[in-house]
Amino acid sequence: MPDVDASLWAALHAGVAQVAAEVRRRIDHVVYRAQQTAIRVPLATTRAVASVLVGGESPDPAAVMALRERYEALLARDLANVDEGLYPRSLLYQIPFARYARTLPTFLVDLPGVLRRVRARDHDDLPGDVDLERYPPYFRRNFHWQSDGYLSCRSAELYDLTVELLFAGTADVMRRQVIPPVSRVVGDGARSDVRLLDVACGTGRTLAQIARAHPRLRLYGLDLSPYYLQVARRVLADVPDVSLVADNAERLPFRSGYFDVVTSVFLFHELPRPARRAVLAEMHRVLRPGGLLVIEDSAQLGESGELAFFLGRFAAEFHEPFYRDYVRDDLAAAAADAGLRVESVEPHFVSKVVVARKLAGARGPTSIHRGVAARRRGHARPPRS
Ligand SMILES: C[S@@+](CC[C@H](N)C(=O)[O-])C[C@H]1O[C@@H](n2cnc3c(N)ncnc32)[C@H](O)[C@@H]1O
């Protein structure tokens, strides 16, 4: 009899747990969508009013419909990823509203300067106290007309809020779409010897989310802007095992085969084509054979022709000198050219995620790889042991 009691209790317990999980799932769906709507509606309204005031070409209804569908699909995917255990539900609610509220006054004070720059088409308005020679020419500019380009603490402080406003509350949602391919490979993250490098980690928002999903990974972030890394250090303050380095992704300062996983979010559209190729060659080099590459960047015309109007408008409205070439330079094909085996290409709202593997027993380097390797000699320094 006691055995029957015990199994009855166990069944009851399991039943209650299942119902509780389902209730929590449904609450998440409602609360999360309410949060995203609360961010999107005021921004979409402001943008609509601004475009009436400023004028300009309107998108055709089919393009608007396609954008809406992709927005909805992104939110549905985000919730499904949590349901499938690919990342924790806490990521649905990690937008730092208090920090963004504190940043808003600085953002508003900065806005007239940005508008002046847009009107004057002035993209060389950079801080006078920075040694610009340290940076490649393509980097020395005011991307998106932002104050100081990537070259000041002020720019770094404003960046996360600005991007979240630009993408109507989906910037972090898009960034975390690099996590599912990682989760499928590292499982529950039980191994603590898996090394992941985020190339062009910026202020660390992708790494922070990866760290929540996989706290035992050994994380590395690299970015050319020391100022953005300063903010990243704060964003990642509670992540114990993370190393950040300010350097050029065209010459990664790590030895060959050092990483199990390499990720990168929103870098390639800001690079000229030769730099894109050089970075891919370096990603290939630092991955171990069989290692995983997950790149997320803007959607491209090849898979997202229905967004052509919006992709064109982005290039026209923001200072993004390499974007028009980027949208035609298929990322997956470029990764394959770098010697990687492309496993999937998935659109996520206005972005896409390319998942690829370095082949076990990968073929030797192509001429592109050799060129990069030659330039790298003399630059490489040993990674943290
Ligand atoms: C659009 S931001 C994306 C940052 C971050 N991944 C995110 O999701 O917010 C582009 C980033 O690429 C960095 N970057 C640009 N060129 C680079 C290069 N050659 N090497 C390393 N980082 C670079 C910039 O400093 C900037 O932080």
The ligand as an ORCA input file, in Angstrom:
! r2SCAN-3c Opt
* xyz 0 1
  C      27.331     47.506    -35.133
  S      28.467     47.255    -33.874
  C      28.005     45.669    -33.211
  C      28.506     45.452    -31.815
  C      27.903     44.273    -31.072
  N      28.267     43.015    -31.651
  C      26.404     44.413    -30.963
  O      25.708     43.462    -31.233
  O      25.968     45.464    -30.539
  C      29.949     46.904    -34.725
  C      31.109     46.666    -33.808
  O      32.180     46.183    -34.593
  C      33.377     46.727    -34.088
  N      34.364     46.644    -35.195
  C      34.318     47.256    -36.394
  N      35.372     46.901    -37.140
  C      36.091     46.026    -36.395
  C      37.288     45.293    -36.604
  N      37.963     45.371    -37.748
  N      37.746     44.494    -35.623
  C      37.071     44.396    -34.453
  N      35.919     45.056    -34.196
  C      35.443     45.862    -35.154
  C      33.001     48.131    -33.665
  O      33.906     48.678    -32.756
  C      31.610     47.883    -33.072
  O      31.682     47.605    -31.707
*
